[in-house]
Amino acid sequence: MEKIKVIIADDHDIVRFGISSVLQSAKDIDVVGEASDGDETLELFKKLKPDVALIDITMPGKSGIETTEALLKESPDAKILILTMHMDETYLSKSIKAGALGYLLKNCEKDELLEGVRAAAEGKKVFSTAISRLITESYVSNLKDSQDRKPAPKKETHLTKREQQILGLIAEGLTSQEIANKLTISPRTVETHRANLLQKLDIKNTAGLVRYAIENGHLNS
């Protein structure tokens, strides 16, 4: 099995060591390089061509967001995950606009980090559970604050009871593993339902599923 090659960019040695240790504990992931600033990250990426780059936001010189923009300008197919301590909507928005595939918090669980890297390697969007909830809460708040917004018409697409249940849990910000644990099913089954929902509703990503769930009354609580 070919391993997922990862580089880590963070200006703190001890943080890089900790992240590297977690990633190296997985049989399918290999940390091939480390960088301490933006320019070093760019050079390392050119040289090693990793499958995924884990980049901190706050670094000397170029920030992680500026580094992401520069990387994608030179390598449009680069798969970049922001790994940061900042649970902040502004940083999140800038990271997504810069082209990052996801936004993980440094205090996330080990499994969440490993699954995030695996998902990013496949080109999937990745957000920490807390960030997913922040996105949902922000969206709900914006809906309530918008006085002139017309209610979105409900789609007539029929969803099974299980699909409605999983859609609601996705909107609450739960990961596939958390949903699997809650419903006593396998994570693979959850991913199958997620894929079916995306196809059935003609939606491209998890953010779209969250929006659909909110606008069409599929929240579980």
N, C-alpha and C positions, 0 to 999 in steps of 0.2 A: 504494500500500500504506500502510495506516494504521500509524504507528509506535507502539511500546509506550512509554507515558509513565512515567518513573521519577523518584522523588525519593530523595535520599541524605541520611541523617542520621548525622553523625559530628562530634565536637567538634574534630577536627584539620583545619585548612584544607588542608594538603598531602595528607592522605589522601583527602579529598573530591575534590580536584583529580585525583588519580591514578585514582580509581574512575570519575569523570566522563569522563576522557579515554578510558579503556578502553571504556566504554559508548557514548560518542559516536562511536567508531570503527566501530560497527555501523550499517548503513543502516536497520535496522528498530527501533532503540532511540533514544529522545530523553530526555535528562535535563532535566526541566522545572523543577526546584527543588532547593535544598539547605538543610539545617537543621543547627544545631550543638547543639541540646538537645531534650529531650522535648516541652516545651510548644511550641516553635517548629515541631516536626514535626507536632504535632496541628493547629496553625493552617494550616500549609502544605498538609496533606492535605485539610482542609476546602475550602481555596481552589482547589486545583489538581485534586483528584480523580484522582490518578495510577493507572495500572494496577498498578504494583508499587512498594512502599516498601522500600528497603534501609536497615536500621537497625542501628547498632552497639549493643553491650550497655552499655558503659561511657560514660555521658554525664552532664553536670552536671544536677542536679535529678532528673527521672524517668529511670530506667534504660531501656535499650532494651526490656527485658522488660515493665516497667510501661507504657511508651509503646505497646507492642504491645497489651496488654490494654485500654488506654484507647481506642485506635484502633478495635479490633474491637467494643468496647461501643457506639461511636457509628456505626461502619460495619461491620456484620457480614460484608460481602462483601469487605472489604479484603484484598489479597494482600500479605503481608509476608514478607520474607526477612531473617533475622538475618545480618549480615556482621561477623565478629569475629575477633580473634586468639586467643580462648580455646578450646582443644581440651579441653573439660571436660564430663564427663557431667552434672554438676549444672546448669550453665548450659544445656546441651542439653535436658535434661528440662524445666526451667522454661520455656524458649522454646517447646517443643512444647505444653506445657500452657497457655501464654498464647495459643496459636492461630497461631503463626508457621507458614508453609508449609514453611520450610526453614531450614537452618543451614549457611552457607558460611564457610570460613576466608579471611582476608585474603590468605593466601599461595597461594590457589588459582590455577590457570592461567587465562589470559585467556579461553580458550574455555569453560572450566568456569563462569566467571562469566556470560558471555553466554548460554550454554545454560541456566544456572540462572534467569536473569531471564525468558527465553522460556518456560521450563517453568512458572514461577510465574505468569506472565500467563495461562496456560491452567488454572491451579488445581491444578497437579501438585506433589507433594512434592519437595523438592530438598535434597540433602545433599552436601557435599564428599566426595570419595573417601575421605579420611582419616577423616571422621566416620562414613561408612557402615561402614568397617572397625571403628571403635571400637564401633559399635552391635552388629555381628556378634560381636566378641570378648567384649563385655559379656554378650551373650545366652548364648553358649557357656559362659562362666564361671559364669553363674547356674545353668545346667542342671547343670553338674558339681558345684556346691556344694550343690545341693538334694538332700539324701539321701532325702527322702520323696516326691520327685516320681515319678510313674508314667510310664513311657515312653508317648509319644503313639502311638496306633495309626497305622500307615501307611495312607495313602489308596490306593485301588485305581486312581485315575485314570491312564490310560496317557499317558506323555509320549514324544515322539519323541526320538531320540538328540540332535538339534540342540537341542531344547527343554531336555533335561537338561543339556546343555553350557552353554547360556546361563543357565539357572537357577543353576548352580554359580558362574558368573562374577559374576552379580548378587550372590550371597551373599558373594562375596569382596570386594565393595565397588567393583567396576569400573563406570565410567560406560558409557553406550551407545557413545560414541565409542571408548573403550578396548577394549570388547568387539568392536566392528566391526574395529578395527585387528588385534586378536589373531586373529580368525577370518577376516579378509580378506573381509568383507562390508560392506554399507553400514549406517550408523547407522539409517536408516529401516527396514531389514530387522530390525535388533535390536529396534527399538521395536515392530514388528509382532509379533515373537515374544513380547515382554514383555506386550503387550496380550492375545495369545492365551493366555499362561500365566495371567494374572489372571482371564480369563473361564473357562478350562477348570477351574482349581482353585477358582473361586469365592472369590477373594481380592481385597481392595480396594486394597492398596498394596504398595510395594516392601518395607516392613518385614515384611509378611505373607509375601511370597515368600521372604525371608531365613529366616524362622522355619520355613516349610515345608521349605526345602532342608536345613536343619540337622536337623530332626526326622525327615526321610524319607531321609537319606543321599545327598543330591545334591551334596555339596561335591566340587569337582574335585581337591582336594588334602588 
